[in-house]
Structure formats: C-alpha cells, structure tokens
C-alpha cells in the first residue's frame, strides 16, 4: 500500500489532531456521503487505497488560490501578521504552485469566508477555455481539502510536510518537537557562540530586527556566566563584589 493512501496515513493524521477523509482518486471530491461528520475509522478498509483529504471544521485552511507568485507571498505575509505566526509558521500544502494552503487550528467552528474572484494577468484558461480567476478563501466548517493525492491538473503529488515531519521526529525519538523549536535552537546556538543579533536576524530571515531581539536575553545570560567565571578566577570572591552585579543582574 502506498504510504500516502488513506488506509496507510489516516491513523497517523488522526493522532496529530486532524480529521482525515477519503478522496476519490483523480478528483478532489470525498469518496463517502455525509463526509462532513467525520468518522474516518469506518472508512479505512473500504477506501484504503483512496487519496486523503482533511476536514477543516477545526483545522481551517487559508486557501491562497492566486496565480501570481509575488502576490501569494504578500498575502502569506499578511496572514502571518494577522495570526502572529511569523516565528511559528503553520503547515503549508502546495498543489498547483504558486497556489498554496495554510492550515490552522480552532476550538470553535465557523463558516467559510471568501473574497471575490479577480482575473490576473497570470491566470490561464483551464482545459475548457475558462479563466476562473484568483481568490482567497478560509475553508472552514462543512469543507475539506485534498492533502495527499496526485493533482488532477498538474499530474504531480501535492506537497505537504504533515506526515514527513511527524515521521522524522518519531524516528529521532523526539515526538513533541516542533519545527519552530529547531529555529529557536539554531538562534540560541548562534547567540551563545558570540554571533551578533544582526547576523542571526539575516540567517533566520527576519524582516525586522525587533523579531530577533527576543533572543537578546540569551546573549546577556552568556555574558553574565562569563563574568562569574572571570570573577572566580581573578579575585577573592568573598571580598570582592561579583562582576555579575556590576553588570546589573
């Protein structure tokens, strides 16, 4: 059985808090009736070789269905600003690039939200000759999106990191580690190795220095530890104020 088919991956996705649904092969439609209600466990045997989708009632997806790559990047930045997730980006699924979907979590269901469709210079007609235009939607209650399948327009697999990331961290014996944790560790190691905040800012791709300044405390802690070591080596600690106090700790 292929590793991205419904029967293989549904349990793993459910363990991660998602609601998988079987998708008809070669299409984008669910393979079962009343799929909005969930209940993936009852479908794993009958539809084990089907493609896999995810319900969006508690995992809303911001579907940036836009054909202009620069505009997609600008919209993504706006979404990150509103959600405050620049440092912890949501999972991203790419079907027909540059179009992409950003996946979030919510505790309350809400209805779909959508912009109007706008025809851009980069929009191309489909096989019927129709230009559908570009728009942005928030897929929510009563909806789903295809997560693991062959895209019917491109003939290539959808690109997503849900399963690959979980597999990697399970094999590493770190089932709870997040991608953001790796970025934080990367920054911490740099700061504590004496690299400047300017260097860390550009290595992490932060547009503003204020974002990187949250790591400044690491540099301060490193300096204070060094000061204590110096105080121990160069003087009588019982008769001399520790250098750490001189630094204002």
Protein Blocks (a to p, Z undefined) as FASTA:
>chain_A
ZZkbmklmmmmmmmnopacddddehiabdfbehklngomlmmmmmmmmpccdddfklmcc
ddddbfbfklmmmmmmmmmmmnopmmmccddddfbdcbdcdddddfbdcddddddddddf
klccdfkopaebjadddddehiacdfbdcdfklopacddfklmmmmmmmmnopakbcfkl
mmmmmmmmmmmnopafklmmmmnopabfklmmmmmmmmmmmmmmmmmmmmmmmmcfklpc
cfklmnoZZ
